Amino acid sequence: MSYLETIHLSHLPTSMPIHVALYRDLQNARFLREQLLAGNSEFEYAFIDASMVLSRTHILAAVFRAVNDYLNGRLKSRNVHSEIVFSLSPNNNIGESFRKFGLTDSTRNLLVVKVSVNPEITHDSVADHLGKVIEGTPVPFNDETLCTISDVGKIRKAYKISPLVTKPAATHVNGSLDDTRRDLEVSVLGAIALRGAS
């Protein structure tokens, strides 16, 4: 079963859809990381540790920043996919971005993003390839699922955001973020935007 979602972001060309898939219980993180490090073009994806993603809006903001930089010739990393991982970071240290947000050998929950930078990259081609190479359980890419995966403590630490007020521990209400997570999301988005503006 594939839960790959194809998204057309506002203010980006409709010819560049974004394909996003979320997996739990990843079994082959080391293999995937080896493919990335070897520069295997078949594995040109943004592989992100899903525990570091708070919400759909969080990752889509980073994707928008990266694709916009790609379209305007402002990439600071190798390609648009590595730029997505870099765009999650609140600072300009690319290596630190990959250590905090990227795929590691111990990643258990994986968010995969693929940008259609050419017409050969389609929903079907991405779904087919991911189905062959990802050893994990596909799950829906929505806030409700991300609420069960994201590590709020690690996210706060990465963005240097301390909790202002202790609120009840509810993580979602009817599939949407609760007030605590919404406040954190606003802070995280602000950190991404400020780094992108520098």
N, C-alpha and C positions, 0 to 999 in steps of 0.2 A: 504494500500500500504506500502511495506517495502523497505527502502533504505539501509538496512543492507549491509555493504561491508565486505568481507573477504579478508584479506591482508596477504601475505607471505613476511615477512621482510628478506632481505638479511642478511646473517651471523647468522641467527637463524634457528633451525631445521624446516624442512618443516612440521613436525608433530605437530607444534605449531602455527597454523594460528591465526591471530588477527581479531576479529570481531568488527566493529565500526559502530555506528549508531548516527545520529544527529537529535535532535528534537527541534522544536520551540514551544512556547506557552505552556510550561509544566504546567499541572493543578494539579498534585499530588506529588509535590516535598516533602512535609512533610511526606507523607506515605512512599515514597522511602527512605528518610533519617531515618525514624523510623526502617525500615527493616535493614538498614545498622548498626545502633546503637545496635539493638537487636542481631546482629550476625547471621541473617537468611541466611543460606548457599545458598538458592535459589537466593539470591540477591547479590551474590559475583561478583560484577562488579566494574570497575572504573567508578564512576559517577562523571563527571566533569562539572563545570559551563562553558558552551561554550563561554561565554563572555570573559573568560580568555585564550582562545586559538586563537592564531594569524593565524595559517595555519596548513595544513596537516603535513608539515615537523615538526612543533613545537610539536604536540602531538605524532607523530611517533618517534621522538627522545627520548621523555620521555618513551614511551612504550619500545623501544629498550633497554634503560638503565635499566628499571625495569626487563624486561625478562632476560637480561644478568645477572643481580644480582641474580635473582631467580635460574637460571641454575647453577650459581657458588656458591650458598649457602651464599650470602651476603645481604639478605633482612634485612632492618632496621625496617620494619613494619610487620603487621600481615600476609599478603599474597601478591602475585604478583599484585593484583588489587589495593590494598591500596598503594603499592610501586609505581604504575604508577602516582597516585596523588602526592605522595611525590617527585617523580622524576621531576615533573614540577617546583618544588621550587628551588630558587637560594641559599637557606640556609639549614641547617641541623635540623631545628625545625619542627618536624612532625605535631604538633598541628597547627602551623601557616600555614603549607602547606595545610591542610584540610580546614582551615578557608578561605584562599585566592582562592584556586583552586577547592575545592570539592563542592559537592552538599549542598545547604542550603535550608531552608524552602522557601526562596524567589527566588530561581533559576527559571528563565523563559525559558532559552535555555539550553539544556542538551546534552552533548556528553557522550556516553556510550561506554566503551571498555571492551571486554571479551577476555581473552586469553584461547585457548584450551589447558589447562594443563592436560587433559585426553581425551581419544577417544570419550567419551560420549558427549563432548561439540562440537557440529557441527553448521554449518551455520543455518540449519533448526531448531535445538533445541533452539538456541539463538533467532532467528527471531520469533519463536512461543512464547517463554516466554516474550520477550519484547512487542510483539503485545498484550499480555494479561495484562501486568502490567504498561506500560507507557501510561499515558494520555497526549498526546502531538501530534503535527503534524510532521511526519517524513519528513526530507528534505535531499537532497543530501549532502554527506560528501565530499565537495570540497572547494578549496580556495575561489571561488566566493561566496558561501554561507557563509563561515566563515568571509569573509570581511564585510558582512552585520550584523553579530552577535557580533564579537569581539569588546571589549571596549579598544581601544588603550591606552587611558589615564590610566585605571586601570592596564593594562599590564605593561606600563612604570613604574608606581608606584611600582608594585609588584617586578619588577626586578631592580628598582632604576636606570632607564635609562632616562636621560633627552633628549629632542629633541635638536639636534645640529644645524639644519638649518630648517627653516620653508619652506616647499614645498607645492605645490598645494594639495588640499584635495582629489584628485582622489584616490579611494580605490582599484580599480582593472582595468586592461586593458586586454580584451579578456580572462577573467577568471584567470589571473595570478596576482601576487602581483606587485604593483607599486614600484618605487625605495625607497620611504620612508618606506613602510612596509617591503621591502626586507632588508633594513639596520637594521630595528628594529628586524627582524627575526634573522639576523646574531648575533646581540647582545644577544638576548634571548637564542639562541642555545649555545653561548659561556658561558653564565651564568649557564645553565644546565650542560654543560660539566665540567666546573670548580668545581661545587658542587659535581658532580659525582666522580671527581678525588680525592676528599679530604678524 
